[in-house]
Amino acid sequence: MKRMRKFWTVFCHTYLSKLRAKSFIIITILTAFLIVGLVNLQNIINMFDNQEADKVAVIDETGQFYQPLAAQIEKSADDLKVVRYDKDEAAAEKAVADDEFAGYLLLNAGSEGLPEATYKSEKVSGGNIPKQLQQALQQVKVGVATQQLNISPDALAKISQPVTFEQVALDQGTKSAKELSQARTLVYALLFVLLMSVTFYGSLIATDVATEKSSRVMEIMISSVSPVKQMFGKILGLALLCLTQFSVWIVVGYFALKSAGNDSGAGAGFFSGLSLASIPVSTIVYALVFFILGYLIFSTLLAMLGSLVSRVEDTQQMMAPVYILIFIGFYSAIFGLGAPESMFITVMSFIPFFSPMIMFLRVGLVAVPFWQVAVSIGLLVLTIAILLVIGARVYRGGVLMYGKASFKSIKQAFSLR
């Protein structure tokens, strides 16, 4: 009990000291506001975008294209209005210069009697006005061409109607298109959450140890608490801190989506296809399992390497190989979203440093035999256990070592008792 009490002391100190830190509170609050803003992005844009529709002057030299164009614009564009302009181009240019119009459109007929147009404005830009005008004129051209060819509107509608096409999977275990969309959203979420948690919270372990060593606090701590208990206390304390912060963001995001509605905002559009009620429980369980195991394997590596560093400035150099492993797994998983059944992804899903991302990708998108998942998790757990044993030995010796850190220091730290 006394030994465990010291572990819980380190655990609670690590968790509470970081929880009360101003940087943690500020980042948590700002990110929560950012989540609410993203969910309600469209509402915010609409709130600041209550200005009048852009007006475009139309000089119709044919006298027959303005009416169908105006009807098409009214039907397809809410933020654009066309106005028949009976004066010449010089007057139209002056009106544009005086900000009476956003630009003017010169309409005429080509050799086959089809509409042709030139849009003139103060600057040539990639805004919506030229695109909206071009799309509307395309519909006018289609209408004129069908009249010339004596094609009835019903016949044109049949020609334009999309072909009926349905995809059916012969394998009963294959996910439907809706399930695949939900799974991809969940996989994206886990990939980014795991990447953020490992790169940010994992690096906190290394920098925390380096700070204690550089301030000589470590020499006082090891006299009362063993380095191994310090290591595990820091890893699990920061793990709980990570779960606390993400729980706050998830709760804020849930209520923001609920209040905004399914059809409101960019964030709601992204998450509208994700319904936790329709996602299999096994997928959610796998997400939690691979997230925890992924955090443990990388945080153990970072804690071990951080113990070798005496100065905070040297931590990034020592942590670089771990970050390389993380990004290889991340970008391989991004590639695997489009090819989850490829041999490359299958092989990578069994490599412990990549399996937290890639095996979950396979589980989420394709039907993976249970024995493969079990083997992947078993190899991951075994690797974590080995790293914990090695990391504890290295950590115990590393916290007592000072001077310039290098990867050769691992052997020296491992040999210290």
C-alpha positions as CSV (number, residue, x, y, z in Angstrom):
1,M,0.0,0.0,0.0
2,K,2.8,2.4,0.8
3,R,4.5,1.8,-2.5
4,M,1.2,2.3,-4.4
5,R,0.6,5.5,-2.4
6,K,3.8,7.0,-3.8
7,F,2.6,6.1,-7.3
8,W,-0.8,7.7,-6.8
9,T,1.0,10.8,-5.4
10,V,2.9,11.2,-8.7
11,F,-0.2,10.3,-10.7
12,C,-2.4,12.9,-9.0
13,H,0.3,15.6,-9.0
14,T,0.9,15.1,-12.7
15,Y,-2.8,15.2,-13.5
16,L,-3.9,18.1,-11.2
17,S,-0.9,20.3,-11.9
18,K,-1.5,20.2,-15.6
19,L,-5.3,20.4,-15.2
20,R,-4.9,23.7,-13.3
21,A,-2.3,25.1,-15.7
22,K,-3.5,28.3,-17.5
23,S,-2.3,27.0,-20.8
24,F,-4.5,23.9,-20.5
25,I,-7.6,25.9,-19.4
26,I,-7.1,28.4,-22.2
27,I,-6.5,25.8,-24.9
28,T,-9.6,23.8,-23.7
29,I,-11.9,26.8,-23.7
30,L,-10.6,28.2,-27.1
31,T,-11.0,24.8,-28.8
32,A,-14.5,24.5,-27.3
33,F,-15.4,27.9,-28.8
34,L,-13.8,26.8,-32.1
35,I,-15.9,23.6,-32.2
36,V,-19.1,25.6,-31.5
37,G,-18.1,28.1,-34.2
38,L,-17.4,25.3,-36.8
39,V,-20.7,23.7,-36.1
40,N,-22.5,27.0,-36.5
41,L,-20.3,28.3,-39.3
42,Q,-23.1,28.6,-41.9
43,N,-25.3,30.5,-39.4
44,I,-22.4,32.9,-38.5
45,I,-21.8,33.5,-42.2
46,N,-25.5,34.2,-42.8
47,M,-25.5,36.6,-39.9
48,F,-22.8,38.7,-41.4
49,D,-24.0,38.2,-45.0
50,N,-27.3,39.9,-44.9
51,Q,-26.3,42.3,-47.6
52,E,-28.3,43.0,-50.8
53,A,-27.8,40.7,-53.8
54,D,-25.2,41.6,-56.4
55,K,-26.6,43.3,-59.5
56,V,-25.4,42.8,-63.0
57,A,-26.5,44.9,-66.0
58,V,-27.4,42.9,-69.1
59,I,-27.1,44.4,-72.5
60,D,-29.1,42.0,-74.7
61,E,-28.3,42.8,-78.4
62,T,-30.6,40.0,-79.6
63,G,-33.7,41.0,-77.5
64,Q,-34.5,37.3,-76.9
65,F,-32.1,36.0,-74.3
66,Y,-32.6,38.3,-71.4
67,Q,-36.0,36.9,-70.2
68,P,-34.9,33.2,-70.0
69,L,-31.6,34.3,-68.4
70,A,-33.4,36.3,-65.8
71,A,-35.8,33.4,-65.1
72,Q,-32.9,31.0,-64.7
73,I,-31.0,33.4,-62.4
74,E,-34.0,33.9,-60.2
75,K,-34.4,30.1,-60.0
76,S,-30.8,29.2,-59.3
77,A,-29.1,32.2,-57.6
78,D,-30.4,33.9,-54.4
79,D,-27.5,36.4,-54.2
80,L,-27.5,37.6,-57.8
81,K,-29.9,39.8,-59.7
82,V,-29.8,40.7,-63.4
83,V,-31.2,44.0,-64.7
84,R,-32.0,44.8,-68.3
85,Y,-29.8,47.7,-69.4
86,D,-30.9,49.7,-72.4
87,K,-27.9,52.1,-72.6
88,D,-24.6,51.6,-74.5
89,E,-21.5,50.0,-73.1
90,A,-19.9,53.3,-72.2
91,A,-22.8,54.1,-69.9
92,A,-22.6,50.5,-68.5
93,E,-18.8,50.9,-67.8
94,K,-19.5,54.2,-65.9
95,A,-22.3,52.5,-63.9
96,V,-19.9,49.7,-62.9
97,A,-17.2,52.3,-62.0
98,D,-19.8,54.1,-59.8
99,D,-20.6,50.8,-58.0
100,E,-24.1,50.8,-59.3
101,F,-23.5,47.3,-60.8
102,A,-20.9,44.6,-60.0
103,G,-20.4,44.2,-63.8
104,Y,-22.3,44.1,-67.0
105,L,-23.1,41.2,-69.4
106,L,-23.1,41.6,-73.2
107,L,-25.4,39.1,-74.8
108,N,-25.4,38.3,-78.6
109,A,-26.2,35.3,-80.8
110,G,-23.6,33.1,-82.5
111,S,-23.6,31.9,-86.1
112,E,-26.1,29.1,-85.1
113,G,-28.4,31.4,-83.2
114,L,-27.1,30.2,-79.8
115,P,-26.3,32.6,-77.0
116,E,-22.8,34.0,-76.5
117,A,-21.8,36.4,-73.8
118,T,-19.0,38.6,-72.5
119,Y,-18.9,39.6,-68.8
120,K,-17.0,42.8,-67.9
121,S,-16.2,44.0,-64.4
122,E,-13.6,46.1,-62.7
123,K,-11.4,43.1,-62.0
124,V,-11.2,39.6,-63.3
125,S,-11.6,37.3,-60.3
126,G,-12.7,33.8,-59.5
127,G,-15.8,34.9,-57.7
128,N,-19.3,33.4,-58.0
129,I,-20.9,35.9,-60.3
130,P,-19.2,34.8,-63.6
131,K,-19.8,31.1,-62.6
132,Q,-23.4,31.7,-61.9
133,L,-24.0,33.6,-65.1
134,Q,-22.2,30.9,-67.1
135,Q,-24.3,28.2,-65.6
136,A,-27.5,30.1,-66.2
137,L,-26.6,30.8,-69.8
138,Q,-25.8,27.1,-70.3
139,Q,-29.4,26.3,-69.4
140,V,-30.6,29.0,-71.7
141,K,-28.5,27.6,-74.5
142,V,-29.9,24.1,-73.9
143,G,-33.4,25.5,-74.1
144,V,-32.7,27.3,-77.4
145,A,-31.0,24.3,-78.9
146,T,-33.9,22.0,-78.0
147,Q,-36.3,24.4,-79.7
148,Q,-34.2,24.5,-82.8
149,L,-34.1,20.7,-82.9
150,N,-37.8,20.4,-82.1
151,I,-37.1,18.3,-79.0
152,S,-40.0,18.3,-76.6
153,P,-39.4,19.2,-72.9
154,D,-40.5,15.7,-71.9
155,A,-38.0,14.1,-74.2
156,L,-35.2,16.3,-73.0
157,A,-36.1,15.5,-69.4
158,K,-35.8,11.7,-70.2
159,I,-32.5,12.3,-71.9
160,S,-31.1,14.3,-68.9
161,Q,-32.4,11.9,-66.3
162,P,-29.6,9.9,-64.6
163,V,-29.4,6.2,-65.3
164,T,-30.6,4.0,-62.6
165,F,-27.6,2.3,-61.0
166,E,-27.5,0.3,-57.8
167,Q,-24.6,-1.4,-56.1
168,V,-25.3,-4.7,-54.3
169,A,-22.6,-6.6,-52.3
170,L,-22.8,-10.4,-52.7
171,D,-20.9,-10.9,-49.4
172,Q,-23.4,-10.6,-46.6
173,G,-20.7,-9.3,-44.2
174,T,-19.8,-6.3,-46.4
175,K,-20.9,-2.9,-45.1
176,S,-23.4,-0.8,-46.9
177,A,-22.6,2.6,-48.4
178,K,-24.1,4.4,-45.4
179,E,-22.2,2.2,-42.9
180,L,-18.9,2.9,-44.9
181,S,-19.6,6.6,-44.7
182,Q,-20.1,6.4,-41.0
183,A,-17.0,4.2,-40.5
184,R,-14.8,6.6,-42.5
185,T,-16.0,9.5,-40.3
186,L,-15.2,7.6,-37.2
187,V,-11.8,6.5,-38.6
188,Y,-10.9,10.1,-39.5
189,A,-11.8,11.2,-36.0
190,L,-9.7,8.5,-34.3
191,L,-6.7,9.1,-36.6
192,F,-6.7,12.9,-35.8
193,V,-7.4,12.3,-32.1
194,L,-4.6,9.8,-31.8
195,L,-2.2,12.0,-33.7
196,M,-3.0,15.0,-31.6
197,S,-3.0,13.2,-28.3
198,V,0.4,11.4,-28.9
199,T,2.2,14.4,-30.4
200,F,1.0,16.8,-27.7
201,Y,0.5,14.8,-24.5
202,G,3.3,12.3,-25.3
203,S,5.7,15.2,-25.8
204,L,4.6,16.7,-22.4
205,I,6.0,13.6,-20.7
206,A,9.4,14.1,-22.3
207,T,9.5,17.9,-21.7
208,D,8.3,17.4,-18.1
209,V,11.1,15.0,-17.3
210,A,13.7,17.3,-19.0
211,T,12.4,20.3,-17.0
212,E,12.7,18.5,-13.7
213,K,16.2,17.3,-14.6
214,S,17.4,20.7,-15.7
215,S,16.1,22.3,-12.5
216,R,17.6,19.5,-10.3
217,V,14.1,18.7,-9.0
218,M,14.6,15.2,-10.2
219,E,17.5,14.6,-7.7
220,I,15.0,15.4,-4.8
221,M,12.2,13.3,-6.3
222,I,14.2,10.1,-6.8
223,S,15.1,10.1,-3.2
224,S,11.5,9.6,-2.2
225,V,9.8,8.1,-5.3
226,S,11.4,5.4,-7.5
227,P,11.9,6.5,-11.2
228,V,9.7,3.6,-12.4
229,K,6.8,4.9,-10.3
230,Q,7.5,8.4,-11.7
231,M,7.4,7.1,-15.2
232,F,4.1,5.2,-14.9
233,G,2.6,8.0,-12.8
234,K,3.4,10.6,-15.5
235,I,2.2,8.4,-18.4
236,L,-1.2,7.6,-16.8
237,G,-1.6,11.0,-15.3
238,L,-1.3,12.7,-18.7
239,A,-3.5,9.9,-20.2
240,L,-6.3,10.9,-17.8
241,L,-5.6,14.6,-18.6
242,C,-6.0,13.8,-22.3
243,L,-9.2,11.9,-21.8
244,T,-10.5,14.9,-19.6
245,Q,-9.8,17.4,-22.4
246,F,-11.3,15.3,-25.2
247,S,-14.3,14.5,-23.1
248,V,-15.0,18.3,-22.6
249,W,-14.7,18.8,-26.4
250,I,-16.9,15.8,-27.2
251,V,-19.6,17.0,-24.8
252,V,-19.4,20.6,-26.2
253,G,-19.5,19.3,-29.8
254,Y,-22.5,17.0,-29.0
255,F,-24.6,19.8,-27.6
256,A,-23.5,22.2,-30.3
257,L,-24.6,19.8,-33.0
258,K,-27.9,19.1,-31.1
259,S,-28.7,22.7,-30.8
260,A,-27.7,23.6,-34.4
261,G,-29.6,20.8,-36.0
262,N,-28.5,18.3,-38.7
263,D,-28.7,20.7,-41.6
264,S,-27.0,23.7,-40.0
265,G,-23.4,24.6,-40.4
266,A,-20.3,23.0,-41.9
267,G,-19.7,20.9,-38.8
268,A,-23.2,19.6,-38.8
269,G,-22.8,18.6,-42.4
270,F,-19.6,16.7,-41.7
271,F,-21.1,14.8,-38.7
272,S,-24.6,14.4,-40.1
273,G,-23.6,11.0,-41.5
274,L,-22.3,9.9,-38.2
275,S,-24.9,8.4,-35.9
276,L,-23.5,6.6,-32.8
277,A,-26.8,4.7,-32.5
278,S,-26.2,3.0,-35.8
279,I,-22.5,2.3,-35.4
280,P,-21.8,-1.3,-34.2
281,V,-20.8,-1.5,-30.5
282,S,-17.8,-3.5,-31.5
283,T,-16.4,-0.7,-33.7
284,I,-16.7,1.8,-30.8
285,V,-15.0,-0.7,-28.5
286,Y,-12.2,-1.2,-31.0
287,A,-11.8,2.6,-31.3
288,L,-11.3,2.9,-27.5
289,V,-8.9,-0.1,-27.4
290,F,-6.7,1.0,-30.2
291,F,-6.7,4.6,-29.0
292,I,-5.5,3.5,-25.5
293,L,-3.0,1.0,-26.8
294,G,-1.7,3.5,-29.4
295,Y,-1.2,6.2,-26.7
296,L,0.6,3.7,-24.4
297,I,3.1,2.5,-26.9
298,F,4.1,5.9,-28.1
299,S,4.0,7.6,-24.7
300,T,6.3,4.9,-23.2
301,L,8.8,5.5,-26.0
302,L,8.6,9.2,-25.5
303,A,9.0,8.9,-21.7
304,M,12.0,6.6,-22.1
305,L,13.7,9.0,-24.6
306,G,12.8,12.1,-22.5
307,S,14.6,10.6,-19.5
308,L,17.9,10.8,-21.4
309,V,17.5,14.6,-22.0
310,S,19.0,17.1,-19.6
311,R,17.8,20.2,-21.4
312,V,14.3,21.0,-22.7
313,E,15.9,22.2,-26.0
314,D,17.1,18.7,-26.8
315,T,13.8,17.0,-26.4
316,Q,12.7,17.5,-30.0
317,Q,15.8,15.9,-31.4
318,M,15.3,12.8,-29.2
319,M,11.6,12.5,-30.0
320,A,12.0,12.9,-33.8
321,P,12.2,9.1,-34.5
322,V,8.9,8.6,-32.6
323,Y,7.2,11.3,-34.5
324,I,8.4,9.8,-37.8
325,L,6.8,6.5,-36.8
326,I,3.6,8.3,-35.9
327,F,3.4,10.1,-39.2
328,I,4.2,7.0,-41.2
329,G,1.3,5.3,-39.6
330,F,-1.0,8.3,-40.0
331,Y,-0.3,8.9,-43.7
332,S,-0.4,5.1,-44.4
333,A,-3.9,5.1,-42.8
334,I,-4.9,8.1,-45.0
335,F,-3.9,6.1,-48.0
336,G,-5.7,3.1,-46.7
337,L,-9.0,5.0,-46.6
338,G,-9.1,4.5,-50.3
339,A,-7.6,1.0,-50.4
340,P,-8.4,-0.7,-47.1
341,E,-8.0,-4.2,-48.6
342,S,-4.6,-3.7,-50.2
343,M,-1.7,-6.0,-49.2
344,F,0.3,-3.1,-48.0
345,I,-2.4,-2.0,-45.5
346,T,-2.9,-5.6,-44.4
347,V,0.8,-6.1,-43.6
348,M,1.1,-2.7,-41.9
349,S,-1.9,-3.5,-39.7
350,F,0.1,-6.2,-37.9
351,I,3.2,-4.0,-37.2
352,P,2.7,-2.8,-33.6
353,F,3.8,0.8,-34.1
354,F,1.2,1.2,-36.9
355,S,-1.6,-1.1,-36.0
356,P,-3.4,1.3,-33.6
357,M,-4.3,3.4,-36.7
358,I,-4.3,0.9,-39.5
359,M,-5.9,-2.2,-37.9
360,F,-8.7,0.1,-36.7
361,L,-9.0,1.4,-40.2
362,R,-9.5,-2.1,-41.6
363,V,-11.9,-3.0,-38.8
364,G,-14.0,0.1,-39.5
365,L,-14.1,-0.3,-43.3
366,V,-13.9,-4.0,-44.2
367,A,-14.8,-7.3,-42.6
368,V,-11.7,-8.5,-40.9
369,P,-11.5,-12.0,-39.4
370,F,-11.4,-11.9,-35.6
371,W,-8.2,-13.9,-35.4
372,Q,-6.4,-11.1,-37.3
373,V,-7.6,-8.4,-35.0
374,A,-6.7,-10.7,-32.0
375,V,-3.2,-11.2,-33.4
376,S,-2.7,-7.5,-34.0
377,I,-3.9,-6.6,-30.5
378,G,-1.7,-9.4,-29.0
379,L,1.4,-8.2,-30.8
380,L,0.6,-4.6,-29.7
381,V,0.2,-5.6,-26.1
382,L,3.3,-7.7,-26.1
383,T,5.3,-4.8,-27.6
384,I,4.0,-2.4,-25.0
385,A,4.9,-4.8,-22.2
386,I,8.5,-5.2,-23.6
387,L,8.8,-1.4,-24.0
388,L,7.5,-0.9,-20.5
389,V,10.2,-3.2,-19.1
390,I,13.0,-1.7,-21.2
391,G,11.6,1.8,-20.8
392,A,11.5,1.4,-17.0
393,R,15.2,0.3,-16.9
394,V,16.2,3.1,-19.2
395,Y,14.2,5.7,-17.4
396,R,15.7,4.6,-14.0
397,G,19.2,5.2,-15.3
398,G,18.3,8.1,-17.7
399,V,17.0,10.4,-15.0
400,L,20.4,10.2,-13.2
401,M,22.4,11.0,-16.4
402,Y,23.3,14.6,-17.3
403,G,25.1,15.9,-20.3
404,K,24.5,15.8,-24.1
405,A,21.9,13.2,-24.9
406,S,22.1,10.7,-27.8
407,F,20.7,7.4,-28.7
408,K,24.0,5.8,-27.5
409,S,22.9,6.9,-24.0
410,I,20.2,4.3,-24.0
411,K,22.7,1.5,-23.6
412,Q,24.5,3.4,-20.8
413,A,21.2,4.2,-19.0
414,F,20.0,0.6,-19.3
415,S,23.2,-0.7,-17.6
416,L,22.8,1.6,-14.6
417,R,21.2,0.1,-11.5
